[in-house]
Amino acid sequence: MTAAFRDRLRIVIGLAAFAAALVAVFALERRETGLVVTETLAGETPVTLFRTALPGPRPLVVIAHGYGGSRQMMTPIALALARAGFAAATFDFPGHGRHPGLMSRDVTSIEGTTAQLVATTREVTAALRARADIDGPVALVGHSMATDVVIRATLGMEGAGAIGAISMYSDAVTAGFPERLLIISGATEERLRKVALEALRQVDSAATEGATARSGAVERRAAVAPWVGHVGVLYSQTTLNEMTAWLTGETAADGAPPAFWMILLLAAVGALAWPLSTLLPAKQARPAPALPLKDFVIALALPVLPMVAAAQLAPAGLGPAAGFAALAWAFAAWGLVQALWLRWQGVRLSGPDFQGSAALLAFGLGVFGLALDRYGAAFLPAGPRLSVMAVLALGTIPLMMADAHLTAGAALWRRVIARVALIAAIAGAMALAPLDLGLTFTVLPVLVLFSLVYGTFARFAAARRGVGVWLGTGIALAWALAATTPLFEI
């Protein structure tokens, strides 16, 4: 590929990506046309309320997100139900999204975390039902963890109506309770589909998926959203149709599934990174290391024990950073040991490039991050999450800087092996850490996803500015982990 052809290709990709991003933003913003969107508080819980602009009161539906989620993830369901005539409310649980409170650590007891989340759901419901523009029975919708929460929240709740449970698991479901329950599972959620079928057959032993079972006042349905899993089920048109029909008797308007426009926007923003990176002032990059295979393998093996030891011996941290200190120390140990080994092998370690890192952060957080926060999931750290981000950055910066030097100019197979080794080591270190708190379950997917996203951005920027731009990647990774991981009480 000649330089001239590569330049023309960058221009074409840049223009196409920009056009695709504009189309996606228009489609996503158009979803709220004709609706009134209100931000409010129920106690200290942030709530977003969607309803049409038509006058008069309307029934309420309260929509709760799952573990590690946020109210933004439930927006497609809220929009569909608002257009169907509901006042549809989404909210953030403690420890999630922009809620200033923390989640209870007692996740194994009904009287612990579950009771806390049930109380939050009831508080939100009571606050909204007190509004003059709300009237009639209240429906509740929950995803994953929140299915058990909303089911238990309706116990003894006056005026409680139908329940929608997406990716459901709950020990509270019996043959007679709840009376009206819709269960939607993703096609790939085999275990949860079995749970849904068992709940359906409590009412009719011969019922099958896609059927509605009735016995006296009890009405129950189990539906399957094709092709999707635990997260994709939230954006499936089947989910929107089933939920709207269950609560209103009507069907949501078909069209491109909400996920299509969100994926198109994020993909378009990502594609812009390459052409925009060429606008960075060029800086003489230091030569990439050429480690022999033996030294490369040692660079991956040497930090493992120090990482595990650091996670074990790390102080617990203060406030919401408790539990994350071990993760930060583990990251830092890996990065520092690896950097020392590289230096021992004669690799020239570049210092931070503040100009390139600032550009990377401006794009990765100010463009990609804001788009994700607006249309996908909470991504703006606030309140207690800011201290978590600061603690994590002490580890992610040396981690990313060392990884950048190790893999700069390396073959693809080496880069893949380096990432796999790092993820495996982190999983082991966190599994052995005293304050695990389920962090491995939530941290690893975020780490993998955003390492790919921001790592790709950094590689484009590094081609112009050198590996010092990975300082920005370390900060961005700390941002992502702090923004998307549940925070627990001490």
C-alpha positions as CSV (number, residue, x, y, z in Angstrom):
1,M,0.0,0.0,0.0
2,T,1.6,3.3,-1.1
3,A,1.6,6.3,1.1
4,A,-0.7,8.2,-1.3
5,F,-3.3,5.4,-1.3
6,R,-3.1,5.2,2.5
7,D,-3.8,8.9,2.8
8,R,-6.8,8.7,0.5
9,L,-8.1,5.7,2.4
10,R,-7.8,7.6,5.7
11,I,-9.9,10.5,4.2
12,V,-12.5,8.1,2.9
13,I,-12.8,6.2,6.2
14,G,-12.9,9.5,8.2
15,L,-15.7,11.0,6.1
16,A,-17.7,7.7,6.1
17,A,-17.3,7.3,9.8
18,F,-18.3,10.9,10.5
19,A,-21.4,10.5,8.3
20,A,-22.3,7.2,10.0
21,A,-21.9,8.9,13.5
22,L,-24.2,11.7,12.5
23,V,-26.9,9.3,11.2
24,A,-26.7,7.2,14.4
25,V,-26.9,10.3,16.7
26,F,-29.9,11.5,14.8
27,A,-31.6,8.1,15.1
28,L,-30.8,7.8,18.8
29,E,-31.9,11.3,19.6
30,R,-35.1,10.9,17.6
31,R,-36.2,8.2,20.0
32,E,-37.2,10.9,22.5
33,T,-39.2,13.0,20.0
34,G,-42.6,13.7,21.5
35,L,-41.5,12.6,25.0
36,V,-40.9,14.6,28.1
37,V,-37.7,13.4,29.9
38,T,-37.3,14.5,33.5
39,E,-34.3,14.0,35.8
40,T,-35.3,13.8,39.5
41,L,-34.3,12.3,42.8
42,A,-36.1,9.8,45.1
43,G,-34.3,10.4,48.3
44,E,-30.7,10.2,47.1
45,T,-31.5,7.9,44.2
46,P,-31.2,9.5,40.7
47,V,-34.2,8.8,38.5
48,T,-35.1,9.5,34.9
49,L,-38.8,9.7,34.1
50,F,-40.1,9.3,30.5
51,R,-43.6,10.2,29.4
52,T,-45.5,11.6,26.5
53,A,-46.3,15.4,26.4
54,L,-50.0,14.6,26.4
55,P,-51.8,16.1,29.5
56,G,-53.3,14.0,32.3
57,P,-52.0,11.3,34.7
58,R,-50.9,7.9,33.5
59,P,-49.9,4.6,35.1
60,L,-46.3,4.1,36.3
61,V,-43.8,1.5,35.4
62,V,-40.5,1.3,37.4
63,I,-37.6,-0.2,35.5
64,A,-34.6,-1.6,37.4
65,H,-31.2,-2.5,36.0
66,G,-29.1,-5.6,36.8
67,Y,-25.7,-6.0,38.6
68,G,-23.1,-3.8,37.1
69,G,-25.7,-1.9,35.0
70,S,-27.1,1.5,35.1
71,R,-30.4,3.3,34.2
72,Q,-29.0,4.1,30.7
73,M,-29.0,0.4,29.8
74,M,-32.8,0.3,30.5
75,T,-33.6,3.3,28.3
76,P,-34.9,1.4,25.2
77,I,-37.5,-0.3,27.3
78,A,-38.5,2.9,29.1
79,L,-38.9,4.7,25.7
80,A,-41.1,1.9,24.3
81,L,-43.3,1.9,27.4
82,A,-43.5,5.7,27.6
83,R,-44.8,5.8,24.0
84,A,-47.3,3.1,25.0
85,G,-48.8,5.4,27.6
86,F,-46.8,4.8,30.8
87,A,-44.8,7.1,32.9
88,A,-41.6,5.0,32.6
89,A,-38.9,5.5,35.3
90,T,-35.4,4.2,35.3
91,F,-33.0,4.6,38.3
92,D,-29.6,3.7,39.6
93,F,-29.2,1.3,42.5
94,P,-26.7,2.1,45.3
95,G,-23.2,1.3,44.1
96,H,-24.2,1.7,40.5
97,G,-24.3,4.5,37.9
98,R,-24.5,7.9,39.5
99,H,-26.0,6.8,42.8
100,P,-23.9,8.4,45.6
101,G,-24.5,5.5,48.0
102,L,-22.7,2.2,48.2
103,M,-24.1,-1.4,47.8
104,S,-24.2,-3.7,50.8
105,R,-21.5,-6.3,50.9
106,D,-23.9,-8.9,52.3
107,V,-24.8,-10.3,48.9
108,T,-25.6,-13.9,50.1
109,S,-28.4,-12.9,52.5
110,I,-31.9,-11.9,51.7
111,E,-31.7,-9.5,54.7
112,G,-28.5,-7.9,53.3
113,T,-28.0,-6.6,49.7
114,T,-31.4,-7.8,48.5
115,A,-33.2,-6.0,51.3
116,Q,-31.3,-2.8,50.5
117,L,-32.2,-2.9,46.8
118,V,-35.8,-3.8,47.5
119,A,-36.0,-0.8,49.9
120,T,-34.5,1.4,47.2
121,T,-37.1,0.2,44.6
122,R,-39.9,0.8,47.0
123,E,-38.6,4.3,47.8
124,V,-38.4,5.2,44.2
125,T,-41.9,3.7,43.5
126,A,-43.5,5.6,46.5
127,A,-41.8,8.9,45.5
128,L,-43.1,8.7,41.9
129,R,-46.6,7.6,42.8
130,A,-46.9,10.7,44.9
131,R,-46.7,12.9,41.8
132,A,-49.9,14.4,40.5
133,D,-49.2,13.1,36.9
134,I,-49.1,9.5,38.1
135,D,-52.2,7.4,38.6
136,G,-53.3,3.8,38.6
137,P,-51.5,0.5,39.3
138,V,-47.7,0.4,39.1
139,A,-45.9,-2.2,37.0
140,L,-42.3,-3.2,37.7
141,V,-39.6,-4.4,35.3
142,G,-36.2,-5.8,36.2
143,H,-33.2,-7.3,34.5
144,S,-31.0,-10.1,35.9
145,M,-30.3,-9.3,39.6
146,A,-33.2,-6.9,39.6
147,T,-35.7,-9.5,38.7
148,D,-35.6,-11.0,42.2
149,V,-35.6,-7.4,43.6
150,V,-38.7,-6.2,41.8
151,I,-40.6,-9.4,42.5
152,R,-39.9,-9.1,46.2
153,A,-40.6,-5.4,46.1
154,T,-44.2,-6.1,45.1
155,L,-44.8,-8.3,48.2
156,G,-47.4,-6.3,50.2
157,M,-47.2,-3.3,47.8
158,E,-50.6,-1.7,47.4
159,G,-51.6,-1.2,43.8
160,A,-48.8,-3.4,42.4
161,G,-49.7,-4.6,38.9
162,A,-47.8,-6.7,36.3
163,I,-44.2,-7.7,36.5
164,G,-41.7,-8.0,33.6
165,A,-38.6,-10.1,34.5
166,I,-35.8,-10.1,31.9
167,S,-33.1,-12.8,32.4
168,M,-34.9,-13.9,35.6
169,Y,-33.7,-15.8,38.6
170,S,-35.7,-15.6,41.8
171,D,-36.6,-17.9,44.7
172,A,-39.6,-15.8,45.5
173,V,-41.7,-17.0,42.6
174,T,-44.3,-19.5,43.6
175,A,-47.3,-21.1,41.8
176,G,-49.5,-18.2,43.1
177,F,-47.1,-15.3,43.2
178,P,-46.7,-13.0,41.3
179,E,-50.1,-13.1,39.7
180,R,-49.0,-11.5,36.4
181,L,-45.4,-12.3,35.4
182,L,-43.7,-12.0,32.0
183,I,-40.3,-13.7,31.8
184,I,-38.0,-12.9,28.8
185,S,-34.7,-14.7,28.3
186,G,-32.1,-14.3,25.6
187,A,-31.8,-17.3,23.3
188,T,-28.3,-18.1,24.5
189,E,-29.2,-18.0,28.2
190,E,-29.8,-21.7,28.4
191,R,-29.8,-21.9,32.2
192,L,-32.1,-18.9,32.7
193,R,-34.5,-20.3,30.0
194,K,-34.8,-23.4,32.2
195,V,-35.6,-21.2,35.2
196,A,-38.2,-19.4,33.2
197,L,-39.8,-22.6,32.0
198,E,-39.9,-24.0,35.6
199,A,-41.7,-20.8,36.7
200,L,-44.2,-21.2,33.8
201,R,-44.9,-24.8,34.6
202,Q,-45.7,-23.9,38.2
203,V,-49.0,-22.7,36.6
204,D,-49.3,-25.2,33.8
205,S,-47.2,-28.3,33.8
206,A,-47.5,-28.7,30.0
207,A,-46.7,-25.1,29.1
208,T,-43.8,-24.4,26.7
209,E,-41.7,-21.4,25.8
210,G,-43.7,-18.8,23.9
211,A,-46.9,-19.8,25.7
212,T,-49.1,-18.0,28.2
213,A,-50.2,-20.1,31.2
214,R,-53.2,-19.2,33.3
215,S,-54.7,-20.6,36.5
216,G,-57.3,-18.6,38.2
217,A,-55.9,-15.1,38.8
218,V,-52.4,-16.2,37.9
219,E,-51.1,-15.4,34.4
220,R,-47.6,-16.2,33.4
221,R,-45.6,-16.1,30.1
222,A,-42.1,-17.1,29.1
223,A,-40.7,-15.6,25.9
224,V,-37.3,-15.9,24.2
225,A,-35.5,-13.1,22.4
226,P,-33.7,-14.7,19.4
227,W,-29.9,-14.5,18.8
228,V,-29.1,-12.5,22.0
229,G,-27.6,-13.1,25.4
230,H,-27.6,-11.5,28.9
231,V,-27.1,-7.9,27.7
232,G,-28.3,-8.0,24.2
233,V,-31.8,-9.1,25.4
234,L,-32.3,-5.6,26.7
235,Y,-32.1,-4.2,23.2
236,S,-34.0,-6.9,21.3
237,Q,-37.1,-5.8,19.4
238,T,-38.7,-9.0,20.7
239,T,-38.1,-7.8,24.3
240,L,-39.7,-4.4,23.5
241,N,-42.7,-6.1,21.8
242,E,-43.3,-8.6,24.5
243,M,-43.0,-6.2,27.3
244,T,-45.2,-3.6,25.7
245,A,-47.8,-6.2,24.8
246,W,-47.8,-7.7,28.3
247,L,-48.3,-4.3,30.0
248,T,-50.6,-2.6,27.5
249,G,-52.0,-5.2,25.1
250,E,-50.3,-3.3,22.2
251,T,-47.0,-3.9,20.4
252,A,-44.0,-1.6,20.2
253,A,-43.3,0.0,16.9
254,D,-40.8,-2.0,14.9
255,G,-37.7,-0.5,13.3
256,A,-34.0,-0.9,13.6
257,P,-33.3,-2.4,17.0
258,P,-31.9,0.2,19.5
259,A,-28.6,-1.7,19.7
260,F,-28.0,-1.2,16.0
261,W,-27.7,2.6,16.2
262,M,-25.7,2.5,19.4
263,I,-23.2,-0.1,17.9
264,L,-23.1,2.0,14.7
265,L,-22.3,5.1,16.6
266,L,-19.5,3.6,18.8
267,A,-18.1,1.8,15.7
268,A,-18.1,5.0,13.8
269,V,-16.4,6.9,16.6
270,G,-13.8,4.2,16.9
271,A,-13.2,4.3,13.1
272,L,-12.5,8.0,13.4
273,A,-9.5,7.4,15.6
274,W,-7.2,6.4,12.8
275,P,-7.7,9.4,10.5
276,L,-7.8,11.8,13.4
277,S,-4.5,10.4,14.8
278,T,-2.7,11.7,11.7
279,L,-3.5,15.3,12.9
280,L,-1.2,14.9,15.9
281,P,2.2,16.6,15.5
282,A,4.7,13.9,14.6
283,K,7.3,13.1,17.2
284,Q,10.5,11.1,16.7
285,A,9.5,7.7,18.1
286,R,12.1,5.6,19.9
287,P,12.9,2.3,18.2
288,A,10.7,-0.6,19.2
289,P,12.2,-3.3,21.4
290,A,13.3,-6.5,19.8
291,L,13.3,-8.9,22.7
292,P,14.4,-12.5,22.1
293,L,11.5,-15.0,22.6
294,K,13.1,-16.2,25.9
295,D,13.3,-12.7,27.4
296,F,9.7,-12.0,26.2
297,V,8.4,-15.1,28.0
298,I,10.3,-14.1,31.1
299,A,8.8,-10.7,31.0
300,L,5.3,-12.3,31.2
301,A,6.2,-14.8,33.9
302,L,8.4,-12.7,36.2
303,P,5.6,-10.3,37.4
304,V,3.1,-13.1,38.3
305,L,4.2,-13.8,41.9
306,P,4.8,-10.1,42.7
307,M,1.3,-9.3,41.4
308,V,-0.3,-12.0,43.6
309,A,1.8,-10.9,46.6
310,A,0.8,-7.3,46.1
311,A,-2.9,-8.2,45.9
312,Q,-2.6,-10.2,49.1
313,L,-0.6,-7.6,51.1
314,A,-2.3,-4.4,49.8
315,P,-4.0,-2.2,52.4
316,A,-7.8,-2.3,52.1
317,G,-8.1,1.3,51.1
318,L,-10.6,3.8,52.4
319,G,-14.2,4.4,51.6
320,P,-15.4,3.1,48.3
321,A,-11.9,2.4,47.2
322,A,-11.9,-0.6,49.6
323,G,-11.3,-3.7,47.5
324,F,-9.9,-1.7,44.6
325,A,-6.6,-1.1,46.4
326,A,-5.7,-4.7,45.9
327,L,-6.4,-4.4,42.3
328,A,-4.3,-1.2,41.9
329,W,-1.4,-2.8,43.8
330,A,-1.6,-5.8,41.6
331,F,-1.6,-3.7,38.4
332,A,1.3,-1.6,39.7
333,A,3.4,-4.7,40.7
334,W,3.0,-6.2,37.3
335,G,3.9,-3.0,35.5
336,L,6.9,-2.1,37.6
337,V,8.4,-5.5,37.6
338,Q,7.9,-5.8,33.9
339,A,9.5,-2.4,33.3
340,L,12.5,-3.2,35.5
341,W,13.0,-6.4,33.5
342,L,12.8,-4.6,30.2
343,R,15.2,-2.0,31.4
344,W,17.6,-4.8,32.5
345,Q,17.4,-6.2,29.0
346,G,18.5,-2.8,27.5
347,V,15.1,-1.6,26.3
348,R,15.0,2.2,26.3
349,L,11.9,3.2,28.3
350,S,10.1,6.3,27.0
351,G,8.7,8.8,29.3
352,P,5.1,10.0,29.3
353,D,4.0,12.0,26.3
354,F,1.5,14.5,27.8
355,Q,0.5,16.1,24.5
356,G,-0.4,12.8,22.8
357,S,-2.0,11.4,26.0
358,A,-4.2,14.5,26.3
359,A,-5.4,14.1,22.7
360,L,-6.1,10.4,23.4
361,L,-8.1,11.2,26.5
362,A,-10.0,14.0,24.8
363,F,-11.1,11.6,22.1
364,G,-11.4,8.4,24.1
365,L,-13.3,10.0,27.0
366,G,-14.7,13.2,25.6
367,V,-16.1,11.6,22.4
368,F,-16.3,7.8,22.7
369,G,-16.9,7.9,26.5
370,L,-19.6,10.6,26.3
371,A,-21.4,8.7,23.5
372,L,-21.3,5.6,25.6
373,D,-22.6,7.4,28.6
374,R,-25.4,9.1,26.7
375,Y,-26.7,6.0,24.8
376,G,-25.3,2.9,26.5
377,A,-24.3,2.8,30.1
378,A,-23.1,5.1,32.9
379,F,-19.5,6.2,32.0
380,L,-18.9,9.5,33.8
381,P,-17.3,8.9,37.2
382,A,-18.8,11.1,39.9
383,G,-19.0,11.2,43.7
384,P,-17.3,8.2,45.3
385,R,-16.1,6.9,42.0
386,L,-13.6,9.7,41.6
387,S,-11.5,8.4,44.5
388,V,-11.7,4.9,43.0
389,M,-10.4,6.2,39.7
390,A,-7.5,8.0,41.4
391,V,-6.5,4.8,43.3
392,L,-6.8,2.6,40.2
393,A,-4.7,5.0,38.1
394,L,-1.8,4.5,40.4
395,G,-1.8,0.9,39.0
396,T,-3.1,1.2,35.5
397,I,-0.5,3.8,34.4
398,P,2.6,1.6,35.1
399,L,0.7,-1.4,33.8
400,M,-0.1,0.2,30.4
401,M,3.3,1.9,30.0
402,A,5.1,-1.4,30.6
403,D,2.8,-3.3,28.3
404,A,3.3,-0.7,25.6
405,H,7.0,-1.1,25.7
406,L,6.8,-4.9,25.7
407,T,4.5,-5.1,22.7
408,A,5.6,-2.1,20.7
409,G,6.4,-3.3,17.2
410,A,5.8,-6.9,18.2
411,A,4.0,-9.4,16.0
412,L,0.3,-9.9,16.5
413,W,0.7,-13.3,18.2
414,R,3.0,-11.8,20.8
415,R,0.5,-9.0,21.6
416,V,-2.2,-11.6,22.0
417,I,-0.1,-13.8,24.3
418,A,0.8,-10.8,26.4
419,R,-2.9,-9.8,26.8
420,V,-3.9,-13.4,27.7
421,A,-1.1,-13.8,30.2
422,L,-2.1,-10.5,31.9
423,I,-5.8,-11.3,32.1
424,A,-5.0,-14.8,33.5
425,A,-2.7,-13.3,36.1
426,I,-5.2,-10.7,37.2
427,A,-7.9,-13.3,37.5
428,G,-5.7,-15.4,39.7
429,A,-4.5,-12.4,41.8
430,M,-8.0,-11.2,42.4
431,A,-9.4,-14.6,43.2
432,L,-6.8,-14.8,46.0
433,A,-7.2,-11.3,47.2
434,P,-8.8,-10.8,50.7
435,L,-11.4,-8.3,49.5
436,D,-12.6,-9.9,46.3
437,L,-16.2,-8.7,46.4
438,G,-16.9,-10.2,43.1
439,L,-14.4,-7.8,41.4
440,T,-13.1,-10.5,39.1
441,F,-16.5,-11.1,37.7
442,T,-17.0,-7.4,36.9
443,V,-13.4,-6.1,36.4
444,L,-12.2,-8.7,33.8
445,P,-14.9,-8.1,31.2
446,V,-14.4,-4.3,31.5
447,L,-10.6,-4.7,31.4
448,V,-10.8,-6.8,28.3
449,L,-13.3,-4.6,26.5
450,F,-11.7,-1.2,27.2
451,S,-8.1,-2.5,26.8
452,L,-9.1,-3.3,23.2
453,V,-10.9,0.0,22.7
454,Y,-8.3,2.3,24.2
455,G,-5.4,0.1,23.2
456,T,-6.5,0.5,19.6
457,F,-6.7,4.2,20.0
458,A,-3.3,4.3,21.6
459,R,-1.7,2.3,18.8
460,F,-2.9,4.9,16.3
461,A,-1.6,7.8,18.4
462,A,1.7,6.0,19.2
463,A,2.4,5.8,15.4
464,R,2.8,9.5,15.5
465,R,3.9,10.2,19.1
466,G,5.6,7.1,20.4
467,V,4.7,4.7,23.3
468,G,4.5,7.6,25.8
469,V,0.8,8.1,24.8
470,W,0.0,5.0,26.7
471,L,0.0,7.2,29.8
472,G,-3.4,8.3,28.5
473,T,-4.5,4.7,28.1
474,G,-3.7,4.0,31.7
475,I,-5.8,6.9,32.9
476,A,-8.6,6.0,30.5
477,L,-8.6,2.4,31.8
478,A,-8.8,3.6,35.4
479,W,-11.7,5.8,34.3
480,A,-13.5,2.9,32.7
481,L,-13.0,0.5,35.6
482,A,-14.1,3.1,38.2
483,A,-17.2,4.1,36.1
484,T,-18.6,0.7,35.4
485,T,-17.8,-1.4,38.5
486,P,-20.2,-1.7,41.4
487,L,-19.0,0.0,44.6
488,F,-19.5,-1.8,47.9
489,E,-19.8,-0.7,51.5
490,I,-16.9,-1.4,53.8
